[in-house]
């Protein structure tokens, strides 16, 4: 079975997966990438616009896909500020 590597990134940094995990299919690896990004978001405490992602790559460094989440913050003008 193939080994997939899950590299994390945001606007300012990245972390390369040195060990990887074995999955039967790319679809299974993609599900894992979604779970990883959601886990990162749950711990991020983001109060500003941000983009977080996880790139899935293979044994030879080839990129298979990216799972990205963008957080946008829209301020609503209060009625007393009008």
Wavefront OBJ file of the C-alpha trace (Angstrom):
o trace
v 0.000 0.000 0.000
v 1.224 3.507 -0.744
v 2.586 5.898 1.873
v 1.212 9.447 1.894
v 2.784 12.493 3.534
v 0.728 15.345 4.988
v 2.493 18.723 4.939
v 0.789 21.523 6.878
v 0.980 25.182 5.917
v -0.520 28.600 6.493
v 0.374 32.119 5.343
v 3.553 32.285 7.403
v 4.891 28.776 7.964
v 4.930 25.156 6.898
v 5.635 21.806 8.534
v 6.769 18.860 6.422
v 5.636 15.376 7.347
v 8.771 13.238 7.574
v 7.078 9.917 8.402
v 3.860 9.685 6.434
v 1.054 7.175 6.812
v -0.017 4.179 4.775
v -3.470 4.253 3.164
v -5.081 1.958 0.621
v -6.236 4.787 -1.653
v -5.762 8.489 -2.291
v -9.400 8.917 -1.249
v -8.585 7.527 2.195
v -5.580 9.863 2.419
v -7.782 12.809 1.392
v -10.214 12.025 4.225
v -7.275 12.051 6.623
v -6.110 15.429 5.264
v -9.569 16.912 5.862
v -9.515 15.587 9.440
v -6.044 17.079 9.982
v -7.072 20.534 8.728
v -10.219 20.513 10.858
v -8.140 19.543 13.890
v -5.713 22.402 13.226
v -8.626 24.830 12.923
v -10.156 23.660 16.194
v -6.926 24.623 17.974
v -6.107 27.773 15.984
v -8.195 30.400 17.862
v -8.281 32.468 14.692
v -9.808 35.940 14.961
v -8.425 37.269 11.683
v -8.536 36.119 8.083
v -6.418 33.019 7.636
v -5.720 30.148 5.268
v -4.707 26.721 6.529
v -3.868 23.773 4.345
v -2.579 20.254 4.104
v -0.734 19.045 1.004
v -0.755 15.318 0.327
v 2.385 14.063 -1.371
v 3.859 10.706 -2.277
v 7.157 8.903 -1.620
v 8.949 10.825 -4.360
v 7.660 14.251 -3.326
v 4.912 14.397 -5.954
v 1.927 16.458 -4.804
v -1.423 14.684 -5.151
v -3.776 17.332 -3.780
v -4.239 20.155 -1.293
v -6.998 20.515 1.259
v -7.377 24.222 2.110
v -9.635 26.153 4.418
v -9.883 29.938 4.287
v -11.342 31.883 7.185
v -12.803 35.267 6.343
v -13.860 37.772 8.977
v -16.587 40.260 8.042
v -17.242 43.063 10.497
v -20.845 44.233 10.719
v -21.305 47.918 11.345
v -23.291 48.516 14.533
v -26.462 50.624 14.192
v -25.033 53.281 16.559
v -21.989 53.696 14.263
v -24.100 54.716 11.262
l 1 2 3 4 5 6 7 8 9 10 11 12 13 14 15 16 17 18 19 20 21 22 23 24 25 26 27 28 29 30 31 32 33 34 35 36 37 38 39 40 41 42 43 44 45 46 47 48 49 50 51 52 53 54 55 56 57 58 59 60 61 62 63 64 65 66 67 68 69 70 71 72 73 74 75 76 77 78 79 80 81 82
